[in-house]
Amino acid sequence: MNVKYFWLILMLTGSLMAGNCDSSENDSKKNQSLLLLLAGGGGTGTNQVIIDGTLKTVYVDGGTPTIAASYDVDNNFTTVAMDFDSAGTERIDIIFPGHATGTFNANSTASHRLIIYTFGALFISDAAFGGSGTISITKYDIPNSLVEGTFNGIVFNMPGGSSHTLANGRFIAPLM
């Protein structure tokens, strides 16, 4: 198993175990819901994107989708990371301000970005390179540790100028 996935699974397991320390029925139901989402029970079209006309779905490692969200307190932004292969060479990071719902332009101002790493090359939605896009956060549920949203855009390779089109991106990510 890839080391980064080991740590992701270890963090998720620790979070779920810590949540199980409280014996309340509500916490148990929250943990069951989170496990269902992590096992791919988020519904049709969840945790996927169409890249240049090809449907890509988040890689599942041992039953766990390789997707997670984290909030950076110091810089006041959230990152959702989605891996599409076992090596982590094809990955999308969705970065948006704060920790609330809303719709954001995916450009370089004030941490509104949509970034794709593919096979070692960096593609970014920065308007200075011709990129564009939209990030829509439909749910930011801190008590249940979930972030849900959609995204689309055009990302460009910074030095080379080649591009990728991202369409109908959807995610439900555990908030770490």
C-alpha positions in Angstrom: 0.0 0.0 0.0 1.3 3.5 -0.9 2.6 5.3 2.2 0.4 8.4 1.7 -2.7 6.2 1.6 -1.6 4.4 4.7 -1.5 7.7 6.6 -4.9 8.8 5.1 -6.5 5.6 6.2 -4.8 5.8 9.6 -6.1 9.3 10.1 -9.6 8.3 9.0 -9.6 5.3 11.3 -8.4 7.4 14.2 -11.1 10.0 13.6 -13.8 7.3 13.4 -12.5 5.5 16.5 -12.4 8.8 18.4 -16.0 9.5 17.4 -17.0 6.1 18.7 -15.7 6.9 22.2 -19.0 8.8 22.8 -21.8 6.3 23.3 -24.6 8.4 22.0 -26.8 7.0 19.2 -26.4 10.2 17.1 -22.6 9.8 17.0 -22.9 6.2 16.0 -25.2 7.2 13.1 -22.8 9.9 12.0 -19.9 7.4 11.9 -22.0 4.9 9.9 -22.9 7.6 7.4 -19.3 8.6 7.0 -18.3 5.0 6.5 -21.0 4.7 3.8 -19.7 7.8 2.0 -16.1 6.6 2.2 -17.1 3.2 0.9 -18.5 4.9 -2.2 -22.1 5.2 -1.1 -22.2 8.9 -1.9 -24.5 8.3 -4.9 -24.1 8.2 -8.7 -21.7 10.8 -10.1 -20.0 11.5 -6.7 -16.2 11.9 -6.5 -15.7 12.1 -10.2 -15.0 14.6 -13.0 -14.9 14.6 -16.8 -11.4 15.6 -18.0 -11.2 16.3 -21.7 -14.3 14.2 -22.3 -13.1 11.2 -20.3 -14.9 10.3 -17.1 -12.5 9.9 -14.1 -13.5 8.5 -10.8 -11.6 8.8 -7.5 -9.3 5.9 -7.0 -10.5 3.4 -4.3 -7.8 1.8 -2.2 -9.0 -1.1 -0.1 -12.6 0.1 -0.2 -11.7 3.7 0.7 -11.9 6.5 -1.9 -8.7 8.6 -1.9 -10.3 11.9 -1.3 -10.1 14.2 1.7 -10.6 17.9 2.7 -8.6 19.9 5.2 -9.0 23.5 6.5 -5.9 25.7 6.9 -6.6 27.8 10.0 -3.6 30.1 9.5 -4.4 31.0 5.9 -8.2 30.6 6.1 -8.7 28.2 3.1 -9.9 24.7 2.5 -8.3 22.1 0.2 -10.1 19.1 -1.2 -7.7 16.6 -2.6 -8.8 13.9 -5.1 -6.5 11.2 -6.4 -7.4 9.3 -9.6 -4.7 6.6 -9.6 -2.8 4.5 -7.1 0.5 6.4 -7.6 -1.0 9.8 -7.0 0.2 11.0 -10.4 -3.2 12.2 -11.5 -4.7 14.4 -8.8 -7.0 17.4 -8.5 -6.7 19.9 -5.6 -9.7 22.2 -5.2 -8.8 25.2 -3.0 -11.4 27.7 -1.8 -11.5 30.4 0.8 -12.8 29.9 4.4 -14.9 27.1 5.6 -18.5 27.8 4.4 -20.8 27.2 1.5 -20.7 29.4 -1.6 -19.7 29.8 -5.2 -16.2 31.0 -6.1 -14.4 31.9 -9.3 -11.5 29.5 -9.8 -8.7 32.0 -10.4 -5.6 33.0 -8.5 -7.1 35.8 -6.4 -7.5 35.2 -2.6 -7.0 31.5 -2.8 -9.8 30.7 -5.2 -8.1 28.0 -7.3 -8.6 24.7 -9.0 -5.4 22.8 -9.6 -4.8 19.5 -11.5 -1.5 17.6 -11.3 -1.2 15.1 -14.1 1.8 12.9 -14.7 4.1 15.3 -12.9 3.0 18.5 -14.9 1.2 21.2 -13.1 -2.0 22.6 -14.6 -3.8 25.5 -12.9 -6.9 27.6 -13.4 -5.0 30.9 -12.9 -6.5 33.6 -15.1 -3.0 34.9 -15.9 -2.4 31.7 -17.9 -5.8 31.6 -19.5 -7.5 29.4 -16.9 -11.0 29.8 -15.5 -13.6 27.9 -13.6 -16.2 27.7 -10.8 -16.1 26.0 -7.4 -19.5 25.6 -5.7 -19.5 24.3 -2.1 -23.0 23.1 -1.4 -22.3 21.6 2.1 -19.6 22.4 4.7 -20.7 20.3 7.6 -18.2 20.7 10.4 -20.1 18.6 13.0 -20.3 15.6 10.6 -16.9 16.3 9.1 -18.0 16.5 5.4 -17.5 18.9 2.5 -19.6 18.5 -0.6 -19.6 20.5 -3.8 -19.1 20.7 -7.6 -16.5 22.3 -9.9 -15.6 22.9 -13.5 -13.1 24.8 -15.4 -10.2 25.0 -17.9 -6.7 24.5 -16.4 -3.5 25.4 -18.2 0.1 24.2 -17.9 2.0 27.2 -16.6 5.2 27.0 -18.7 3.8 25.0 -21.7 0.4 26.5 -22.4 -1.4 23.2 -23.0 -4.8 22.8 -21.3 -7.4 20.4 -19.9 -11.1 20.9 -19.6 -12.8 19.8 -16.3 -16.6 19.3 -16.4 -19.3 18.1 -14.1 -16.9 17.6 -11.1 -18.6 16.4 -8.0 -17.3 15.4 -4.6 -18.2 14.4 -1.0 -15.0 14.5 1.1 -14.3 13.7 4.7 -13.1 16.8 6.5 -9.9 16.0 8.4 
